[in-house]
Amino acid sequence: MSLVAAIYDVTDSFPNHELYGLVSQLRRAAVSVPSNIAEGKEHYSSRDFVRFLRTARGSLAEIETQILIAGQRGYSSEKTTEDVMRQTEELGRILSGLISSLNKDQ
């Protein structure tokens, strides 16, 4: 959830012409991460949960790509870009560990 807040904060300062471009894409991908985790948790099998966790991890990859683009365009400072990248990498490690753990249980 803190990643979602960070993405909303950083995209607040993006240019208006990016509202339906990078702003929308980044926010959608950010919201997708906890949404997929929550939805997957409500399924009854570990197999389904893992599928949703992988989707969440894919959304993290989208965020990483898009925040790098935003940084290159000058919409995000180098520090902000690095902070978001750190958050996505940490969350990616957590998701990968959880996926590994659940796969061992199957």
Protein Blocks (a to p, Z undefined) as FASTA:
>chain_A
ZZmmmmmmmmmmpcfklmmmmmmmmmmmmmmmmmmmmmmmmpmbfklmmmmmmmmmmmmm
mmmmmmmmmmmnopacfklmmmmmmmmmmmmmmmmmmmmmmmmmZZ
